[in-house]
Amino acid sequence: MNTPLLEVNDLKVYFPVKGGILMRAKNYNKAVDGVSIHVNAGETLGLVGESGCGKSTLGKAIVRLLKPTEGQIIFDGNDISTLSASELKPIRRDIQMIFQDPGESLNSRLTVGALIGEPFEIHNLDSPESRRRKVLELLDQVGLPANAIDRYPFEFSGGQRQRIGIARAIALEPKLIICDEPVSALDVSIQSQILNLMLNLQQKMQLSYLFVAHDLAVVKHVSDRIAIMYLGHIMEIGDADEIYRDAKHPYTRALIAAIPEPDPSRRGRTKDVLQGDVPSPIDPPTGCVFHTRCAHARPQCVAEQPNLRETASSELTSHKVACHFDL
Amino acid sequence: MKQTPETNTPLLRVEELVTAFSTETGQVRAVDGVSFEVAAGRTLGIVGESGCGKTVTALSIIQLLPYPNASILGGRILFEDLDLASAEIEELQRIRGNRIGMIFQEPMTALNPVHQIGRQIMEPLRLHQDLSEKEALSITLNMLNKVGIPSPEIILSEYPHQLSGGMRQRVMIAMALICNPSLVIADEPTTALDVTIQAQILELLQDMQNQSQTSFIMITHDLGVIAETCDDVVVMYAGRVAEQGTVEQVFNAPRHPYTQGLLSSIPRLHTPRKTQLKTIEGMVPALQDMPPGCRFNNRCSHTIDQCRTHYPNLDGQVGEHRTACHRWQEVTPS
């Protein structure tokens, strides 16, 4: 098997929680607490979880918008987890990001042309004339009219702004794009337009995506593999169809059951609604972090943290689960 | 939500409602001729994308429109022998929070941050019912128990910021139901919540309705929430009703090209991965420059000349599966 494009090993991102008169770190918010994932070239890894599970923090740490506390981020063979800003600059051409709210992530004082041309400027590529030509090409690729080039972001709808964000991300022909909830702010009819665009671009440009979102149905549609995250830990990871068909972790099963499906005939089905709230990542439960909400929790779950282990059923593809038991 | 006997007199009947906002560029009709009914004990879903007028419709019913920008220009809102559209403010105050409860999307902004939870829940009780403090307190504790709040005695003296999003929404539900209203309007009640918490809240709303026989209007953009919780549904587009009927009618055999497009553009868990989704090309026109004729004509693949000149009215009778499309008989696959 080829070496993966991105490999994250035992990554931890802790945020200090300060207090006391000296404002020293009293405690840590363990947003990402020992995560290992990989993304192969040309594939999409979906990362699903509820608010506060650390999925966005993980995405931002991989682009190095956040400094990891511990662990390795190996991109294209190099460990980028400890590189300085100047050492990172050439690597940033290859890892780009698409944000949730394009209204906020685009500078409202720049024209669309300047916004999409900015990556070329930062990396000192091309002459101004050829930049303009490239921006026009990019506009066409993401389905925006050529006259958008001299207009400002506020003149566009949410879906069009997300297209501008995508044009910026693909401008330098990156290898990997971290997509942080790219369609959650959009209306249903616009959401499918953007998802189609992202799938087309992936095929054309051989892009790899790390697709971070809370909507399991959307993630399953675009991903080859899916990782389920809860309180800073990966609970389950494997082939997207298999996760949906044969989920092993009780949390994954609860997530799938909780999705309201637009099909009235499914209404009568019995749902095991997960009780309680997500505990605080500052003071996570001992042992398995999910045990406080798990219907199958036993004494071992309180005492011992389960490792992410290969499940018995998966022979061809890897399917790992962090649970002590085969449920 | 469950089997309810069909009744002939609806609890709420909205007739040809028109609500407009005054803007710098003139008057804009956010809701333009919307009619529907809510039968006693049933749940009506109003679904549509941002700007379709679903929230404005809800705010018109209880007359909580932003003053003085928005006003009801026409139509009637008949609720329990009263036309809310022309009712006096005193009459409205008697109804709001008492006969009609309201659940808002973001409980953090809907709850008052500087008042204790107990006081906020008791407020409608003390306003509308002549109760002693002790009686009000015991009803409140009972209601907090019903909505699944652990140790309600402690929650009573807490403030909204001390509760999680799910707990705050439970408090909102307790407030909406405390006076035993005949109608509850829930505006995107689970949109701000995580999916596992959403499942808890939807389950709670169904339990509460089964116990109390209250009618619900559920406003949401999420077709999944509609399919799981509602009996009837109104699909809105650009300030008008595109299609209405029972949930089974609209979801199993959608007639309006917009409803058909919406339902087929959602990725579902069982659809094959990484395939192109169906889309509705283009976007909703701005309220200021609505196309003449059918408002969906610039995005519809079945548009003919008639669609550009004449707005299609809802066909059929109230209570039936109704569609506002000139061509639905031709475009609906039989």
Interface residues (C-beta under 8 A of the other chain):
Chain A: T44 E50 S51 S157 G159 D187 V188 S189 I190 Q191 S192 Q193 L195 N196 L199 H214 D215 L216 A217 V218 K220 H221 V222 S223 D224 A240 D241 Y244 A254 L255 I256 A257 A258 I259 P260 E261 P262 D263 P264 S265 R266 R267 K271 V273 L274 Q275 D277 V278
Chain B: E49 S50 S164 G166 M167 D194 V195 T196 I197 Q198 A199 Q200 L202 E203 H221 D222 L223 G224 V225 I226 A227 E228 T229 V247 E248 F251 N252 G261 L262 L263 S265 I266 P267 R268 L269 T271 R273 K274 T275 Q276 L277 K278 T279 I280 E281 M283
